[in-house]
Amino acid sequence: MTKRLSSIFLLTLFLSIPVLAQTIPSPKSVLGFTPGDDRTVAGWSQITDYFERLDQASDRVLVQTLGQSTLKRPLIVAFISARENILALPKYKEIQQQLADPRKITQNLQRDRLLASGKVVVAISCSIHSTEIVASQMSMQLAYELATAQDADTREILQNTILMLIPSPNPDGIDIVANWYRKTLGTPYEGREPPELYHHYAGHDDNRDWFMLNLKETQLITRLFWHDWFPQIVYDVHQQGSNGSRFFIPPFYDPPNPNISPLLLRQVGLIGHKVAADLQAAGFQGVLTNALYDTWWHGGFRTAPYFHNSIGILSEAASARLMTPSTVTNEQLARSSTRGMRNATESSTNFPDPWPAGEWRPRDIMSMELISARSILEMAAKFRVEYLRNFYELGRTNIESGSKSGPQAYIIPAGQARDEAVAKLIGSLIDQGVEVYRLDRELHAILATPIVRRTNPVAEKLGSYRRLASLNSPAMQEVPLGSYIIFLAQPQRTNVLTLFEPQIYPNRLTGQGEAERPYDVAGWTLPLQMGVEAPVVMAIKEPAKERKLTLLKDANEVRADLALTLKKGEESPIKNPLKQPVRVGIYKSSTSNMDEGWTRYIFDTFNVPYSSVRDADMRQGGLSSKYDALILTSQAATQIVNGNTAGTLPQEYTGGITEAGVKNLKEFVNNGGMLICFDNACDLAIKEFNLPLKNTLEGVRSSEFYCPGSIVALDVDNKHPIASMLPASVPAYFINSSAFSAAPDANVRVIARYANDNVLLSGWLLGEDKLRGQIALAEVGVGKGRIVLFGFRPQHRGQAWATLPFIWNALSSAASNTSED
Ligand SMILES: [Zn+2]
């Protein structure tokens, strides 16, 4: 009797485990709807609230707040794993840190122990692009399922992997979209995208910041990934347009980045095919592989991992209308062939089962994303040791290859005139886990390009970049004390190479001879973009034991070296570079414009005050009484003048500056104001002000000229005040940008031209002759005022620091102009 009672007691205890599991709150019990239901959306506080409850109720879930977003919302990550793993997270973090740096592992036995005991760390990130909203909702369902499921497959996942689930790396954007969606629900505008950037500065470019680390969100997640946890697999969940495939998953399209290990590309492909097969087995149609998206460009959420020896997976589900179902007719399905996708209606090997058109719901997106996430976790769990070993081996190979002959290191020589750019560059490198040392004693080294001595800081500062193309004969020279050195013999060798080398994008043409556009930019070489000299070291005379080096911990050490103000807390420590106060207005269109967002980012970072000028302000006029200078960031003239088309959005978001605004701009310049135009916006100035300039690239076919996101050389007239203190040659960012010719005898002061030879410094340039010697930056006097036209993007993505001085110089001269009046 007693025995039977106790066994009943034990049985009850045993049964109580799943009973306990049932007390874990479902998303529906908290939200009042199941994530993915038509026309429902959870905002950020609902999402974080749900994860907090899950953290409290489940011993499989631990939620950590990484910090605050740009607009001060909590950025969270949920660790999900078996109870015993969650209790031992510090131990697993330590194992990851050792596997990430094979120099910490001195014996094979030690390595084998780590491989035997480690867990595969998988990061899943949802809705970095906030209008691709479904994944953020899916994250709650995925977490709930993993926290409650008792089946053997889920247990295997939980035992062998640690999931870092990021419900969104852009919390502000989730609320921007959720609030807008709720506001427009049931109106004619239901399902339309909000007419503002869904990241305060970057909008869609929040996924273009993963090596520069300008944004708080990228800084926080980069620390989580590449200082603390080193995920072996990073899965970035996106949505694409609505008329193509239903779901894209790797393998990717060409070209691959040559610095990505072939083993990584194979692993990416293997996981992608597993996802595709699982989706097919579950009855989903329209899955596409080997098309559209590529691995060339560095800087995305799933591309940065390749340069940290990790697997980056992207999925792109077809979009509904935010959380509203949409109907796609057969006629609407894409027919034209693009980058490996032949046709959305015909089957091909990489698209074997076309979707037959019809209704498309948020639930379809979510179901595919859940299968995909699950599929990736299953692979990670089943091949745990292989993933850990490959990850470790990639780091080890990097260290070995970096120690062989050939390039040994990059140096950032002391004494460059651009201290803030040097501090920013080194800070970004350290923040992404790259090792940077300071030389506490001179070194002697053979450099592929000589260091340019700058007794006169103005002269020839960037001359070395131009010589890079010709590779001067190597010679031993002294690398001065206080320089910085980045060795290639480090686990992140490929990251250093990919950030420092010039990119040489392959000449890819379509069957019609037009340029085949890259997925993103073609070139990004960071020292070039930032105007920082960084020659490659081929050999060092002093053996390791004779070198005196200090490993840097953060950007403040560099700032201290360079006698710059130190960064404290959240505020940017950079001093306003303007010589005197200037009243600056930056035009903010009703159509969201990332170039405008990045401009605000740069102004805030450099602590230069400005006001945003809205369409209504432009229409109202009286601009001279408020501003000395107005900036039109890169935007098409028609968009500036007309704004969003009436009827597409609520009335307050439609209409641009209109003809009244153009008239007021003219009055502003005629009265002595300075109008500064970036790239596309130059069109407006040229046409409306009848300037004696012509954009020579307008209407040119891509078979004749193409330059998609590349770094080009400018020849600069540094006697002009706007180029004051700049070198004679400056790298500039060109992204399908503009080039001008001037009428003979026209009253145009040319400040910079695209170089006469070796124009391309990094990326892809087809039809160089169309750019050679054309005007890149000019000033034209109009009435009492001036118009400054930048053909390129002087602040592109907050990365092009080499050309920022042109902006500061122009604004400084705007002030002096006004004070003379
Ligand atoms: Zn996206």
Boltz pocket constraint, residues with backbone or C-beta under 6 A from the ligand:
constraints:
  - pocket:
      binder: B
      contacts: [[A, 129], [A, 132], [A, 238], [A, 239]]
      max_distance: 6.0
